């Protein structure tokens, strides 16, 4: 069985405070070219399934289908049911380039050696609300200190803290 190398998970921020996360270098550079600010690598994920990982699904909620920045929330989840529920009940969609039919990357659903929690926080001051993800517990605690504008949504999964190579599933 072949081993698969993990890839960096990049975090970017737009002019209004929405965040996007990608393990694709091409997507990362495209977002930077569109004006998004790079915020660095927050962990490591896999672009194909490895032992102990689950797919991450993404869906988008936007105020303007054609916006380049400042009007879209991206919900990343390891639950296909949560993704479909968000589409059916909260106005999220899989329109345009974002089909939602293919996982964007793979993470661990439970703590494994070498992983750290990926905290999920809802930014309630944005319209539409935005999701923020971090592996930094100090950043998480600082943000959640502002209970008016942020709501804790727990741990969204676990990402690796360094680049690793694991067996394909």
C-alpha positions as CSV (number, residue, x, y, z in Angstrom):
1,X,0.0,0.0,0.0
2,X,1.4,3.4,-1.0
3,X,1.9,6.3,1.5
4,X,0.4,9.7,0.9
5,X,2.0,12.9,1.9
6,X,0.0,15.6,3.8
7,X,-0.4,19.1,2.4
8,X,-0.4,22.5,4.1
9,X,-3.9,23.9,5.0
10,X,-3.7,27.6,4.2
11,X,-6.0,30.2,5.7
12,X,-6.8,33.4,3.9
13,X,-9.0,36.4,4.9
14,X,-10.9,38.9,2.7
15,X,-11.5,42.6,3.2
16,X,-14.6,42.1,5.3
17,X,-13.3,39.3,7.6
18,X,-14.5,36.2,5.8
19,X,-12.0,33.3,5.8
20,X,-11.2,30.6,3.2
21,X,-9.2,27.5,3.7
22,X,-7.5,25.4,1.0
23,X,-4.8,22.8,0.6
24,X,-4.5,23.7,-3.1
25,X,-1.5,25.8,-3.9
26,X,-3.3,26.9,-7.1
27,X,-6.4,28.0,-5.2
28,X,-4.3,29.7,-2.6
29,X,-2.5,31.8,-5.2
30,X,-5.7,32.6,-7.0
31,X,-7.3,33.9,-3.8
32,X,-4.2,36.1,-3.1
33,X,-4.4,37.4,-6.7
34,X,-8.1,38.3,-6.0
35,X,-7.1,40.4,-3.0
36,X,-7.4,37.9,-0.1
37,X,-4.8,38.2,2.6
38,X,-2.7,35.1,3.4
39,X,-2.7,34.1,7.1
40,X,-0.4,31.2,6.9
41,X,-0.6,27.4,7.4
42,X,-2.8,26.3,10.2
43,X,-2.1,22.6,9.9
44,X,-1.7,19.7,7.5
45,X,-4.4,17.7,5.7
46,X,-4.6,15.0,3.0
47,X,-5.8,15.4,-0.6
48,X,-6.9,11.8,-0.6
49,X,-8.2,9.5,2.0
50,X,-5.7,7.9,4.4
51,X,-6.2,5.5,7.2
52,X,-8.1,7.2,10.1
53,X,-9.4,10.2,8.0
54,X,-12.7,11.4,6.8
55,X,-13.6,13.7,3.9
56,X,-14.2,17.4,4.5
57,X,-17.2,18.8,2.6
58,X,-17.6,22.5,1.9
59,X,-20.6,24.6,1.0
60,X,-21.1,28.3,0.6
61,X,-23.6,31.0,1.7
62,X,-23.4,34.2,-0.1
63,X,-25.2,37.5,-0.4
64,X,-24.1,38.0,-3.9
65,X,-23.5,35.0,-6.3
66,X,-20.9,37.0,-8.2
67,X,-18.9,38.6,-5.4
68,X,-15.2,38.3,-5.4
69,X,-14.7,39.2,-1.7
70,X,-16.6,40.1,1.4
71,X,-19.9,38.3,1.0
72,X,-19.5,34.6,1.4
73,X,-19.3,32.1,4.2
74,X,-17.6,28.7,3.6
75,X,-18.8,25.9,5.9
76,X,-16.3,23.0,6.1
77,X,-17.6,19.9,7.8
78,X,-16.8,16.2,8.0
79,X,-20.5,15.4,8.1
80,X,-22.2,15.1,4.7
81,X,-25.5,15.2,6.6
82,X,-24.6,18.6,8.1
83,X,-23.6,19.9,4.7
84,X,-27.0,18.9,3.2
85,X,-28.8,20.2,6.3
86,X,-27.1,23.6,5.8
87,X,-28.2,23.6,2.2
88,X,-31.8,22.7,3.0
89,X,-32.3,24.9,6.1
90,X,-29.8,27.8,6.2
91,X,-29.5,29.1,2.7
92,X,-26.1,27.4,1.8
93,X,-25.6,26.2,-1.7
94,X,-23.4,24.3,-4.0
95,X,-23.8,26.6,-7.0
96,X,-21.2,27.6,-9.6
97,X,-17.7,26.2,-9.3
98,X,-18.5,24.8,-5.9
99,X,-20.3,21.5,-6.5
100,X,-19.9,20.0,-3.0
101,X,-19.8,16.6,-4.6
102,X,-16.1,16.0,-4.1
103,X,-14.3,16.3,-0.7
104,X,-12.0,19.3,-0.5
105,X,-9.5,17.5,1.7
106,X,-9.3,14.8,4.5
107,X,-8.8,15.2,8.2
108,X,-9.1,13.0,11.3
109,X,-12.4,12.8,13.1
110,X,-10.8,12.0,16.4
111,X,-7.4,12.8,17.9
112,X,-4.6,10.7,16.4
113,X,-0.9,10.9,17.2
114,X,0.5,14.1,15.7
115,X,-2.9,15.9,15.3
116,X,-4.4,18.9,17.0
117,X,-8.0,20.1,17.2
118,X,-9.4,22.3,14.4
119,X,-11.7,24.6,16.3
120,X,-14.8,25.9,14.6
121,X,-16.2,29.3,15.5
122,X,-19.2,31.2,14.0
123,X,-18.6,34.9,13.3
124,X,-22.1,36.3,14.1
125,X,-21.2,39.9,13.3
126,X,-20.8,39.2,9.5
127,X,-23.8,39.1,7.1
128,X,-24.1,36.3,6.2
129,X,-22.5,34.8,9.3
130,X,-19.0,33.5,8.7
131,X,-17.1,30.4,9.9
132,X,-13.6,30.7,11.3
133,X,-11.2,27.8,11.9
134,X,-8.1,27.8,14.0
135,X,-5.7,25.3,15.6
136,X,-4.3,27.9,18.0
137,X,-6.1,27.5,21.4
138,X,-4.9,31.0,22.4
139,X,-6.4,32.5,19.3
140,X,-9.6,30.6,19.8
141,X,-9.9,31.7,23.5
142,X,-9.1,35.4,22.5
143,X,-11.8,35.4,19.8
144,X,-14.4,33.7,22.0
145,X,-13.8,36.4,24.7
146,X,-16.0,38.5,22.4
147,X,-19.2,36.6,23.0
148,X,-21.2,39.3,21.2
149,X,-19.7,38.6,17.8
150,X,-18.5,34.9,18.0
151,X,-20.0,31.6,19.0
152,X,-18.1,28.4,19.7
153,X,-19.1,25.5,17.5
154,X,-16.6,23.0,19.0
155,X,-14.0,20.9,17.3
156,X,-14.5,20.4,13.6
157,X,-11.9,17.6,13.4
158,X,-8.2,17.2,13.8
159,X,-5.4,18.2,11.5
160,X,-1.7,17.2,11.6
161,X,0.8,19.6,13.1
162,X,3.6,18.8,10.7
163,X,3.8,17.2,7.3
164,X,3.4,13.4,7.5
165,X,3.2,10.5,5.2
166,X,0.5,7.9,5.9
167,X,-0.9,4.8,4.2
168,X,-3.7,5.3,1.7
169,X,-7.0,3.9,2.6
